[in-house]
Amino acid sequence: MSGVVLGLLLGTGLFCLWWSCWVPSAAGAARRLTVGHALRDQLVQAGYEAIGPRALLSASMLAAALVGMVMLAATDVPSVAACFALMAGYAPLGLVRMRARRRRASLRDLWPDAVDNIASGVRAGLALPEALSQLGQRGPEELRPAFMAFADDYRASGRFNECLDRLKDRLSDPVGDRLVESLRIAREVGGSDLGRLLRTLATFLREDGRTRAELETRQGWTVNAARLAVAAPWVVLGMLCTRPESIAAYATGTGTVVLLAGAAVSAAAYRIMVHLGRLPEDERVLR
């Protein structure tokens, strides 16, 4: 018995020595924060700032429970009810992601005008906080609330860096992060190249938006085909649910295996098609 204890102590000591040789990386910490922060960013980008990740997950579980109970009462087949419950549970998250993707696409066309407004304000002699605050009245419509809140924060506190951090949280946008950090550096370092920097950024954003729009138009059929291919079998299954004699086949063990296999194949095929057909989105590396 003492030999076992000594072996455990020796193994623990060797593990601690090995563990001490590795320094936790910032990338690992960033990955640990990715899931919650990404979900929060998607809610903000979709326009649901007042909803938190927990509320979204609660809505998903509630939708799954309601649809599952309704389908179970209608078909009396647990496997069919479970499949439709999973789809209903994913629906709130899918809606948030769809709205966030569309809003990012619309903001992508607005950011160059916002950067031009800031450059015009700086060229007219306005200080950086004033140039940012005036976007709350003269900037693009969808960006005005965030910059109006920035103006209120700056008038209340006068702390430019803290107000910029709150502005980044309200925007939750990769382009907004790049703009904010560029303005922060310009504020701290100073110099006369701010106008040139902003004009270069506006030109880059316009070219990037134009190129991305062309590629999304060409590859949009792939994503739409993936959605149609995945939805078609489940629409047919929903129609079969109206006929008890047809849905009875799925109450057996073989029918359950077929449903589970079909759900797994549909999910995997959809993710692969979307991954291949959709352009990668910008990530918030300057969070």
N, C-alpha and C positions, 0 to 999 in steps of 0.2 A: 504493500500500500504506500509506504514511504517512497518507493522508487517511482510510482506513478505521480506522486505529488512533486517530487524533484524534477521529473520529466516535464510536467506542466509548467513549473516555474522557469525551467531552462528555455522551453519553447516560447513562453511569454517574454522573457528577456531578449531572446534573439529577435522576436517580432518587433519589440520596441526599438531595438537597435536599427533594424532594417527600416522601420517607419520614420525614424529620425533623419534618415539620409535623404528623404524626399521632401522638397519644399512645396506646399500647396501653390498652385499656379492661379493667376487671375482668371485664366480661361475656364478653369474648373469651377471657380466661384460664379463666373458668369453663366455657365451651363446650369448650375443649381438654381439660379434665379430666372432662368429662361421661361419656364412654363407659366408661373404666376404672372410675371411681368408681361409676357407676350399676350396672355389672355386679357390683362388689364389694358394693354395698348390697343388691342382689337376692339374692346368696348368703347374706349375713347374715340378711336378712329371711326367707329360706326355711329357715333353721336349719342351713345348711352353712357355719358359721364357719371350719371347718378347711380348706375348699376355696378355692383362689384362682382368679382369672379365667383364669390360664394352664392350670390343671388342667381347668377346665370346657371351654375351647377344645380342649384335647388330647382330652378325652373325646368332644367333638363330631366331631373329625376321625377318631378311631378308630372311632366308630360308623358314620360315613359310609363309611369304607374297608371295614369288615367287611360292611355291608349291600350295598355296591356290588359287592364280589367275589362274595358269595353270589348276588345277582340276576343278575350276569353269567354265573356258572356255570350257573344254572338256566334262563335264557332265551336266552343268547348274543346279546342285543340291547343294545349299549352305551347307547343313549338311554334305554331303560327302566331299566337299572341306574343310570344317572346320576340320573334323577328320584327313585328310591327312596333313593339315597345322600344326596341333598340333604335329603329329608324326615327320614332318620335322623340326619343331622348337626344338624338343627334341634331334634331331640327333647330332648336334654339341656337346652338353653337354654330351650325351651318348658316343660319340667318345672320348672325353677328359677323361671321367671316365674309359673307357675301357683301353686306353693307359696308364693312370696313374696306374691302377691296374696291368697291365702286367709289367710295369717298376718297380713297387714296388716288384713284385715277383722276377724279375731278380736281383734287387739290394739286396734282402734278401739273395741270394746265394753269393753275392760279399762282403758283409760287414765283414764276418769272416776273409777273406784274408786281407782286409784293416786293420783290428784291429791287425792281426798277423804282418803285415808290420810295424805298429807303435810300437808294442811291440819289434820287432827286432831292430828298430832304437834306441829305448830307452835303450835296453840292450847293444847296441854297443856304448853307450855314447853320443848320440845325444840329444840336447835339444828338448823340446816338439815342439816348432815352426819348428825346422828343421825336426823332425820326421814326422810332418804333411805335410810339404812342399814337402818332397821327395815322397809322394804319387802322386804328380802331374806328376812324371816321371816313377815311378815303381809300382804304385797302379793299381787296376783294371781299364780297359779302360773307362768305363762309369763314373767313379768317378774322373778321372783325371782333367777334366776342372774345377770343383769346387775347388779342392785342388791347382791347378795351380793359380787360382784367389786368393786363400788364401795366397799363397806364395808372389804374387805380392803386395797384400794389406799389408802384414807384412813387406816386404822390404820397402814399401813407408812410412808407419806410425810407425811401431814398437810397436803398441798397440795390445797386444795379445787378450784381452777381446773383443774389438771392431771387430777385425778380425774374432774371433770365432762367434760373432753374425751375421756377414755378411755370414759366411760359413753356418750357420744354415738356413739362408734365401735362399741361393742358393740350398741347399740340399732339404729342406722342407720334411724331412723324419724323422719318429719317432726314428729309430735306430740311425740316425745321431745326433739327439737331445740328446739322452742318451750318446753317445760317447763324444760329445762336452762338455756336462756338467760334465762328469766324468773327462775329461782332465782339465777343468777349476778348478774344486775342487783340483785336484792333483797339479796344478800349484800354487794355492793360499796356500794350506795347506802344501804341500811338503811331504816328507816321502819316504820310500823305497818300498812301496807296489804297485807302479804303474804297474810294470810288471806283478805282480800276478793279479791285477785288470783287466788288458787288456786280459790276458790269460783266466780268468774266463768269461769275457764278450764274447770272441770269442767262447768258448765252449758252452755257453748258446745260442748264436745266431745260431750255427750249429745245436744244438738239436732242437731249436724252428723251424728252417727252415725245418728240416727233418720231424718233426711231422706235421707241417702245410702242407707240400707237400703231405704227405700221406692222410691227411683228405680232402684236396682239390681234389685229384684224386678220392676219393670215393664219394664225394658229388657233383662232377662236373656234373653228369648226371641229378641231380635235377634242377640245373640252366639251363642247355641246354633244358630240357623238358619244363621248364617254358617259355623260349624264343620261342620254337617251338609252344607251345599251344597258345601263344598270337599272334604270327605272322601269323598263318595259316588262321584265319578268315579274316584278312585284306588283305592277298594275294588273297583270293577268291573274296573279294570285289573289289580289283584292277582289277581282270580279268573280273568281271561283268561290270566294267566301260566301257569296249570296246563294250558293247551291249546296245544301248539306251533303248530298250524295257525292259531290265532287271533292269537297274538303275532307270527307271522312278518310280518304286515302292517306292524308298527312297525320292522322292520329296514331298510326302504327309506328313501330320502331324504325322501319325502313324509311317511312315518310319523314320522320324527324331527322334522320341522318341526311336525307336529300336536302331538306331545308337548311340545316346547319352548313352542309358543304356548299350549297348555293350561296348562302350569305357570306361565307368566307371567301369564295371565289369572286363574288360581286365586289366586295370591299377591296380585295387585293387588286383586281383588275382596274377598278375605278382609281385607286391611288396611283397605280403605275401609269395609267393614261393621263391623269392630271399632271403627274410629275413630269412626264415627257412633253406634254403639250402646252404647259403654262410657263411663262417667263418667271425667273426667280425674282422675288420681291426684295426691295432694299431692307436691310436690317438696321436697327438702332444701335450702331456701334459706338456712338458718342452719347450714350444715355447719361 
